[in-house]
């Protein structure tokens, strides 16, 4: 039985959001993939905002029919969107990852200015963490966030790359090391930077093998200034904010992985039952049967781990209490997406590597990013083992 950890209200919500995405996203998925049509992405984002689906994570702002909205429902949305088009899901997943710290750590004025438009679907958010010399080792950031007491402003200098929604976002959550601190977790600070701020520049966007239609690029800050109240939380509190954001993002990525895996699995099972080979259905072959079984149990395992993490979050777990479970969800679901996409291409043979015969090759390209973004599979394993070996510090 799929969705074992979901209740009837969750299942009803899945049916509702699936119908919505079939109406709004499915007809535009090909344009997003083939033409990288940003207007199509914006249309669906706006529709999601108008329907209230971008507020699922924030019960105090939610106005829909669910009695207890939360991360479980945001992850269901992520899963169903990724099933149709993972590039699109990346856009909204990133925007919600930006909304998360704004909701929890921004002043009321900032929430009105930046959070409300994201949740309404009229604005896009982005997160600036990765740098040229900093990926998983976020404590080694070179970006500096200095406070100018004379003008009562934060001054940002640094260079970020692999930033989803770069150049098209309306607000950026920027992490860096604060004035007078060493490059370490203790000095990490977060500020909100609007796209209109002087000193922000977007040198280039990247071309990826997959996720076509998702805009990813570089963001440069050169004496970029924002008012003092654009600080999130407190100076030096950025690592705690980032940890909570990553728990949220990794659970959402569990949903992304599930969506891609399920999409590949459905293509594979349909082909295995339809295609005739050596006088019988392809699925009758023992090696194909084994591939289908492997895909099926991996999807079930990924689903159980993903919705365990979301249910824990919705019950109040966060921070260190959720780090291992969120990492497990992300690790298993994204590795499962890669496994299922690869096996689907193999089952389809030549049809699996051509655009003319379906989406298998797109899923194969899209899935590859999942074990890298939001923390690599290797970092997820480190976080898992770190809980199980509390008396030692693992040497990466």
Secondary structure, 3 states (H helix, E strand, C coil): CCCCCCCHHHHHHHHHHHHHHHHHCHHHHHHHHHHCCHHHHHHHHHHHHHHCHHHCCCCCCCCCCCCCCCHHHHHHHHHHHHHHCHHHHHHHHHHHHHHHHHHHHCCHHHHHHHHHHHHHCCCCEEEECCECCECCCHHHCCCEEEEECCCCEEEEEEEEEEEECCCCCCEEEEEEEECCCCCCHHHEEEEEEECCCCCEECCCECCCCCCCCCCEEEEEEEEEEEEHHHEECCCCCHHHHHHHHHHHHHHHHHHHHHHHHHHHHHHHHHHHHHCEECCEEHHHCHHHHHHHHHHHHHHHHHHHHHHHHHHHHHCCCCCHHHHHHHHHHHHHHHHHHHHHHHHHHHHHHHHHHCHHHCCHHHHHHHHHHHHCCCCCHHHHHHHHHHHHCCCCCCCC
